[in-house]
Amino acid sequence: MKFSTLLPLGLAIGASANSELTPDKVEADIQTDKLQNVLWNLNKIARDNGGNRAFGFPGYNASIDFILERAVTRFGKHMDTYVQPFTALWESTLEIALTGPDGESVSPISTLLYNTGTPVPDGITAVLADTPIDDTRGSMCFADQWEGVDVEGKIALIKRGTCAIADKLKLAKLNGAVAAVLINNVPGNNIIMATLGVENYPDIVPVVVATYETGYSWKERIAAGETLEVNVLVDALVEERETYNIISETKEGDPNSVVMLGAHLDSVQAGPGVNDDGSGSAALLELMGSFKKYKGFKNKVRFAWWGAEESGLLGSLYYGSQLSEEEADKIKFYFNYDMIGSIAPSYAVYADNEAHQVGGSLLIDYLQANGADAYYGGFGSDSDYVAFLELGIPSSGIFTGAGAPEDPCYHLLCDNLENINWEAITLNTKAAGRAAAEFALNMDNVPPRVKASPNPRSKRGMAKRFDAWANVAKVVGKKHSCSRDGDLATV
Ligand SMILES: *[C@@H]1O[C@H](CO)[C@@H](O)[C@H](O)[C@H]1NC(C)=O
């Protein structure tokens, strides 16, 4: 009895749930408490798995399972989902220590991703060689800055900032240094984690980052004529690991005409990555939950949760490098959502040209109409839009800022639930939903992808980058400077 009385209700819900897609409906579906629920889950996944959701760690696998539980288990009737595996070089610093000239254990210190190991357990003991500071060009970023600086057999003391850290460490190695102490470029105890870049792994010296205060006190003592001997210990585990992208698209819509939305699912090793990029991942998940309710799609909507972004955009570049020309042609527009809930948000909408603005204007108009001070900002080179730009696919997206004041917990342990501006993430997700819905219904104004670009580029360029990493991985094999087994969950 109960069953038969419930049945018509079920059908009624089914029927209304299958109503026509409109941007208004998607906008109304996006609710702050639902985004909160997703981020609560991602934060808990990190907490239950050693504190992060990073590439190669169990918290990433658990994040994958969380997305799949919705995309496949709950929404499988309306979404086609596949997991795209790829392998890349992975590094974890199991132990890092810096012993100062007076035998003291220096703290706080930090490692950097793709650090290279010293002998263990003894580390490297050597004289500290001071190097000049140049905050304009960047300290020790160029070969000429090393002329007349003797670091042979010594540990180079170098200030962070301006150029890629790997550039400094490569020059240190070329000039005969045996390790480096990097002086943080801002005062205080927060040392922001960074990646040295997997492709630089064979060419750098081991490095430890010390605070500005520690570094400058040592510089003063050296300047006063003291000889300081320090010890650097880096126990780095490096090996090839498999990781994954999740790609999920609406069953409805023209397969030859796709609007794509991407966010990266991995965090840095330093923390749970709730804003970076739990915020974008949650937005996509809630949008999927909305889109799957509707019909009347002219174009397909494809969601991507990228893997190993923090290691160098590896998942999205792999995806791009695997697309045939025909498959790339079908992706008409790409939206990137990486960090859209910064606590003191700025509202940058990516667009470098008119083609980008066809999508970007949908975002910026909505944000501005709703009181956000949104503006067009250029693309950089540090999120997953790179692969799509290299393919000439018109792209846009939202970015609310990294580092203080926008996000003072950027790449830190404190990138947790307290680090989200709920109004911003809600507004941005609604903007993203409206834009995707508009494009699901009509993309006639989107120009075709630009196939001839000045870039060495597109598929070949990306495949080359990816091959370079794969080759590094082959050369390195499994290189672990420590004899004990790494228990990754406790690192
Ligand atoms: C992640 O899952 C894959 C597939 O089940 C497994 O091979 C791998 O060891 C897991 N990685 C971690 C770090 O748990």
The ligand as a Tripos MOL2 file, in Angstrom:
@<TRIPOS>MOLECULE
LIG
   14    14     1     0     0
SMALL
NO_CHARGES

@<TRIPOS>ATOM
      1 C1         45.5020    4.6640   -4.8960 C.3       1 LIG1
      2 O1         44.6930    3.6910   -5.5210 O.3       1 LIG1
      3 C2         45.3840    2.8840   -6.4600 C.3       1 LIG1
      4 C3         44.3770    2.0280   -7.1740 C.3       1 LIG1
      5 O2         43.5930    1.3090   -6.2630 O.3       1 LIG1
      6 C4         46.4600    2.0830   -5.7360 C.3       1 LIG1
      7 O3         47.1820    1.3140   -6.6680 O.3       1 LIG1
      8 C5         47.4040    3.0670   -5.0510 C.3       1 LIG1
      9 O4         48.3550    2.3510   -4.3010 O.3       1 LIG1
     10 C6         46.6320    4.0120   -4.1390 C.3       1 LIG1
     11 N1         47.5680    5.0110   -3.6530 N.am      1 LIG1
     12 C7         47.6250    5.3800   -2.3830 C.2       1 LIG1
     13 C8         48.6750    6.3580   -2.0320 C.3       1 LIG1
     14 O5         46.8790    4.9430   -1.5280 O.2       1 LIG1
@<TRIPOS>BOND
     1     1     2 1
     2     1    10 1
     3     2     3 1
     4     3     4 1
     5     3     6 1
     6     4     5 1
     7     6     7 1
     8     6     8 1
     9     8     9 1
    10     8    10 1
    11    10    11 1
    12    11    12 1
    13    12    13 1
    14    12    14 2
@<TRIPOS>SUBSTRUCTURE
     1 LIG1         1 GROUP 0 **** ****
